Amino acid sequence: MRPHRVAQNTHPAIFTRLIEAREGDLSEAAARYLLSFRFDHCDTARVTELNEKASLGILTTEEEVEPDSYMHVGNLLAIMQSNARRALKATGSTHE
């Protein structure tokens, strides 16, 4: 008998399961598009600001959820881009 696994049903876990590409699912164009995703300057500046405030212990209640949100989005982006790189590798294409 297989052990019972409880799937996480948080927003990031559900979305991760949704976006996990199966082999051959991503076209070269789609893979390259996913690899073009980057946080813009405003977001990277905000993450830096939140990290500084967190290290000083002065995050507001509203700000306390923001670092986790950025981390979850960053992790999902990393998964999508990893799948994109694998898709390009499978087709013999290189990524830039």
PyMOL CGO cylinders between C-alpha atoms (Angstrom):
from pymol import cmd
from pymol.cgo import CYLINDER

trace = [
    CYLINDER, 0.00, 0.00, 0.00, 1.34, 3.41, -1.00, 0.3, 1, 1, 1, 1, 1, 1,
    CYLINDER, 1.34, 3.41, -1.00, 1.58, 6.06, 1.70, 0.3, 1, 1, 1, 1, 1, 1,
    CYLINDER, 1.58, 6.06, 1.70, -1.07, 8.74, 1.43, 0.3, 1, 1, 1, 1, 1, 1,
    CYLINDER, -1.07, 8.74, 1.43, 0.36, 12.08, 0.35, 0.3, 1, 1, 1, 1, 1, 1,
    CYLINDER, 0.36, 12.08, 0.35, -1.55, 15.23, 1.01, 0.3, 1, 1, 1, 1, 1, 1,
    CYLINDER, -1.55, 15.23, 1.01, -1.07, 17.70, -1.82, 0.3, 1, 1, 1, 1, 1, 1,
    CYLINDER, -1.07, 17.70, -1.82, -0.48, 21.28, -0.87, 0.3, 1, 1, 1, 1, 1, 1,
    CYLINDER, -0.48, 21.28, -0.87, -3.35, 23.42, -2.03, 0.3, 1, 1, 1, 1, 1, 1,
    CYLINDER, -3.35, 23.42, -2.03, -1.89, 26.86, -1.53, 0.3, 1, 1, 1, 1, 1, 1,
    CYLINDER, -1.89, 26.86, -1.53, -2.06, 29.31, -4.43, 0.3, 1, 1, 1, 1, 1, 1,
    CYLINDER, -2.06, 29.31, -4.43, 1.60, 28.79, -5.34, 0.3, 1, 1, 1, 1, 1, 1,
    CYLINDER, 1.60, 28.79, -5.34, 1.38, 24.99, -5.12, 0.3, 1, 1, 1, 1, 1, 1,
    CYLINDER, 1.38, 24.99, -5.12, -1.72, 24.83, -7.29, 0.3, 1, 1, 1, 1, 1, 1,
    CYLINDER, -1.72, 24.83, -7.29, -0.22, 27.22, -9.83, 0.3, 1, 1, 1, 1, 1, 1,
    CYLINDER, -0.22, 27.22, -9.83, 3.06, 25.28, -9.86, 0.3, 1, 1, 1, 1, 1, 1,
    CYLINDER, 3.06, 25.28, -9.86, 1.22, 22.06, -10.71, 0.3, 1, 1, 1, 1, 1, 1,
    CYLINDER, 1.22, 22.06, -10.71, -0.64, 23.91, -13.43, 0.3, 1, 1, 1, 1, 1, 1,
    CYLINDER, -0.64, 23.91, -13.43, 2.44, 25.34, -15.11, 0.3, 1, 1, 1, 1, 1, 1,
    CYLINDER, 2.44, 25.34, -15.11, 4.74, 22.35, -14.88, 0.3, 1, 1, 1, 1, 1, 1,
    CYLINDER, 4.74, 22.35, -14.88, 5.40, 21.62, -18.51, 0.3, 1, 1, 1, 1, 1, 1,
    CYLINDER, 5.40, 21.62, -18.51, 5.26, 18.09, -19.78, 0.3, 1, 1, 1, 1, 1, 1,
    CYLINDER, 5.26, 18.09, -19.78, 8.01, 17.11, -22.15, 0.3, 1, 1, 1, 1, 1, 1,
    CYLINDER, 8.01, 17.11, -22.15, 7.35, 18.60, -25.56, 0.3, 1, 1, 1, 1, 1, 1,
    CYLINDER, 7.35, 18.60, -25.56, 4.62, 21.00, -24.37, 0.3, 1, 1, 1, 1, 1, 1,
    CYLINDER, 4.62, 21.00, -24.37, 6.56, 24.22, -24.89, 0.3, 1, 1, 1, 1, 1, 1,
    CYLINDER, 6.56, 24.22, -24.89, 7.23, 25.57, -28.35, 0.3, 1, 1, 1, 1, 1, 1,
    CYLINDER, 7.23, 25.57, -28.35, 10.56, 27.30, -28.94, 0.3, 1, 1, 1, 1, 1, 1,
    CYLINDER, 10.56, 27.30, -28.94, 8.80, 30.66, -29.13, 0.3, 1, 1, 1, 1, 1, 1,
    CYLINDER, 8.80, 30.66, -29.13, 6.95, 30.07, -25.85, 0.3, 1, 1, 1, 1, 1, 1,
    CYLINDER, 6.95, 30.07, -25.85, 10.15, 28.95, -24.14, 0.3, 1, 1, 1, 1, 1, 1,
    CYLINDER, 10.15, 28.95, -24.14, 12.01, 32.05, -25.31, 0.3, 1, 1, 1, 1, 1, 1,
    CYLINDER, 12.01, 32.05, -25.31, 9.12, 34.24, -24.16, 0.3, 1, 1, 1, 1, 1, 1,
    CYLINDER, 9.12, 34.24, -24.16, 9.20, 32.69, -20.67, 0.3, 1, 1, 1, 1, 1, 1,
    CYLINDER, 9.20, 32.69, -20.67, 12.95, 33.24, -20.49, 0.3, 1, 1, 1, 1, 1, 1,
    CYLINDER, 12.95, 33.24, -20.49, 12.41, 36.95, -21.19, 0.3, 1, 1, 1, 1, 1, 1,
    CYLINDER, 12.41, 36.95, -21.19, 10.46, 37.47, -17.93, 0.3, 1, 1, 1, 1, 1, 1,
    CYLINDER, 10.46, 37.47, -17.93, 12.30, 39.64, -15.40, 0.3, 1, 1, 1, 1, 1, 1,
    CYLINDER, 12.30, 39.64, -15.40, 11.31, 41.68, -12.38, 0.3, 1, 1, 1, 1, 1, 1,
    CYLINDER, 11.31, 41.68, -12.38, 11.40, 45.36, -13.26, 0.3, 1, 1, 1, 1, 1, 1,
    CYLINDER, 11.40, 45.36, -13.26, 13.42, 48.00, -11.43, 0.3, 1, 1, 1, 1, 1, 1,
    CYLINDER, 13.42, 48.00, -11.43, 10.50, 49.02, -9.19, 0.3, 1, 1, 1, 1, 1, 1,
    CYLINDER, 10.50, 49.02, -9.19, 10.02, 45.45, -7.96, 0.3, 1, 1, 1, 1, 1, 1,
    CYLINDER, 10.02, 45.45, -7.96, 13.71, 44.83, -7.33, 0.3, 1, 1, 1, 1, 1, 1,
    CYLINDER, 13.71, 44.83, -7.33, 13.94, 48.15, -5.47, 0.3, 1, 1, 1, 1, 1, 1,
    CYLINDER, 13.94, 48.15, -5.47, 10.90, 47.18, -3.40, 0.3, 1, 1, 1, 1, 1, 1,
    CYLINDER, 10.90, 47.18, -3.40, 12.42, 43.81, -2.48, 0.3, 1, 1, 1, 1, 1, 1,
    CYLINDER, 12.42, 43.81, -2.48, 15.63, 45.56, -1.40, 0.3, 1, 1, 1, 1, 1, 1,
    CYLINDER, 15.63, 45.56, -1.40, 13.61, 48.01, 0.69, 0.3, 1, 1, 1, 1, 1, 1,
    CYLINDER, 13.61, 48.01, 0.69, 11.60, 45.22, 2.32, 0.3, 1, 1, 1, 1, 1, 1,
    CYLINDER, 11.60, 45.22, 2.32, 14.77, 43.25, 3.10, 0.3, 1, 1, 1, 1, 1, 1,
    CYLINDER, 14.77, 43.25, 3.10, 16.36, 46.29, 4.73, 0.3, 1, 1, 1, 1, 1, 1,
    CYLINDER, 16.36, 46.29, 4.73, 13.24, 47.00, 6.80, 0.3, 1, 1, 1, 1, 1, 1,
    CYLINDER, 13.24, 47.00, 6.80, 12.97, 43.33, 7.79, 0.3, 1, 1, 1, 1, 1, 1,
    CYLINDER, 12.97, 43.33, 7.79, 16.59, 43.26, 8.97, 0.3, 1, 1, 1, 1, 1, 1,
    CYLINDER, 16.59, 43.26, 8.97, 15.84, 46.32, 11.11, 0.3, 1, 1, 1, 1, 1, 1,
    CYLINDER, 15.84, 46.32, 11.11, 12.61, 44.77, 12.39, 0.3, 1, 1, 1, 1, 1, 1,
    CYLINDER, 12.61, 44.77, 12.39, 10.45, 47.65, 11.16, 0.3, 1, 1, 1, 1, 1, 1,
    CYLINDER, 10.45, 47.65, 11.16, 8.14, 46.03, 8.60, 0.3, 1, 1, 1, 1, 1, 1,
    CYLINDER, 8.14, 46.03, 8.60, 4.53, 47.12, 8.94, 0.3, 1, 1, 1, 1, 1, 1,
    CYLINDER, 4.53, 47.12, 8.94, 1.79, 44.52, 9.26, 0.3, 1, 1, 1, 1, 1, 1,
    CYLINDER, 1.79, 44.52, 9.26, 0.82, 45.13, 5.62, 0.3, 1, 1, 1, 1, 1, 1,
    CYLINDER, 0.82, 45.13, 5.62, 4.43, 44.78, 4.46, 0.3, 1, 1, 1, 1, 1, 1,
    CYLINDER, 4.43, 44.78, 4.46, 5.01, 41.47, 6.26, 0.3, 1, 1, 1, 1, 1, 1,
    CYLINDER, 5.01, 41.47, 6.26, 3.27, 39.48, 3.50, 0.3, 1, 1, 1, 1, 1, 1,
    CYLINDER, 3.27, 39.48, 3.50, 5.13, 41.14, 0.62, 0.3, 1, 1, 1, 1, 1, 1,
    CYLINDER, 5.13, 41.14, 0.62, 8.47, 39.28, 0.92, 0.3, 1, 1, 1, 1, 1, 1,
    CYLINDER, 8.47, 39.28, 0.92, 6.66, 35.93, 0.79, 0.3, 1, 1, 1, 1, 1, 1,
    CYLINDER, 6.66, 35.93, 0.79, 4.69, 37.07, -2.25, 0.3, 1, 1, 1, 1, 1, 1,
    CYLINDER, 4.69, 37.07, -2.25, 7.85, 38.07, -4.09, 0.3, 1, 1, 1, 1, 1, 1,
    CYLINDER, 7.85, 38.07, -4.09, 9.51, 34.79, -3.08, 0.3, 1, 1, 1, 1, 1, 1,
    CYLINDER, 9.51, 34.79, -3.08, 6.59, 32.70, -4.32, 0.3, 1, 1, 1, 1, 1, 1,
    CYLINDER, 6.59, 32.70, -4.32, 6.42, 34.54, -7.64, 0.3, 1, 1, 1, 1, 1, 1,
    CYLINDER, 6.42, 34.54, -7.64, 10.20, 34.26, -8.02, 0.3, 1, 1, 1, 1, 1, 1,
    CYLINDER, 10.20, 34.26, -8.02, 10.06, 30.52, -7.35, 0.3, 1, 1, 1, 1, 1, 1,
    CYLINDER, 10.06, 30.52, -7.35, 7.28, 30.03, -9.89, 0.3, 1, 1, 1, 1, 1, 1,
    CYLINDER, 7.28, 30.03, -9.89, 9.23, 32.05, -12.43, 0.3, 1, 1, 1, 1, 1, 1,
    CYLINDER, 9.23, 32.05, -12.43, 12.30, 29.89, -11.78, 0.3, 1, 1, 1, 1, 1, 1,
    CYLINDER, 12.30, 29.89, -11.78, 10.24, 26.73, -12.42, 0.3, 1, 1, 1, 1, 1, 1,
    CYLINDER, 10.24, 26.73, -12.42, 8.79, 28.12, -15.64, 0.3, 1, 1, 1, 1, 1, 1,
    CYLINDER, 8.79, 28.12, -15.64, 12.20, 29.23, -16.87, 0.3, 1, 1, 1, 1, 1, 1,
    CYLINDER, 12.20, 29.23, -16.87, 13.77, 25.90, -15.97, 0.3, 1, 1, 1, 1, 1, 1,
    CYLINDER, 13.77, 25.90, -15.97, 11.10, 24.16, -18.04, 0.3, 1, 1, 1, 1, 1, 1,
    CYLINDER, 11.10, 24.16, -18.04, 11.76, 26.61, -20.87, 0.3, 1, 1, 1, 1, 1, 1,
    CYLINDER, 11.76, 26.61, -20.87, 15.51, 25.90, -20.81, 0.3, 1, 1, 1, 1, 1, 1,
    CYLINDER, 15.51, 25.90, -20.81, 14.84, 22.15, -20.86, 0.3, 1, 1, 1, 1, 1, 1,
    CYLINDER, 14.84, 22.15, -20.86, 12.45, 22.58, -23.79, 0.3, 1, 1, 1, 1, 1, 1,
    CYLINDER, 12.45, 22.58, -23.79, 15.06, 24.54, -25.74, 0.3, 1, 1, 1, 1, 1, 1,
    CYLINDER, 15.06, 24.54, -25.74, 17.75, 22.00, -24.91, 0.3, 1, 1, 1, 1, 1, 1,
    CYLINDER, 17.75, 22.00, -24.91, 15.49, 19.18, -26.13, 0.3, 1, 1, 1, 1, 1, 1,
    CYLINDER, 15.49, 19.18, -26.13, 15.13, 20.92, -29.49, 0.3, 1, 1, 1, 1, 1, 1,
    CYLINDER, 15.13, 20.92, -29.49, 18.85, 21.64, -29.73, 0.3, 1, 1, 1, 1, 1, 1,
    CYLINDER, 18.85, 21.64, -29.73, 18.30, 25.37, -29.40, 0.3, 1, 1, 1, 1, 1, 1,
    CYLINDER, 18.30, 25.37, -29.40, 20.35, 27.59, -27.16, 0.3, 1, 1, 1, 1, 1, 1,
    CYLINDER, 20.35, 27.59, -27.16, 18.94, 30.24, -24.87, 0.3, 1, 1, 1, 1, 1, 1,
    CYLINDER, 18.94, 30.24, -24.87, 20.23, 33.73, -24.26, 0.3, 1, 1, 1, 1, 1, 1,
]
cmd.load_cgo(trace, "trace")
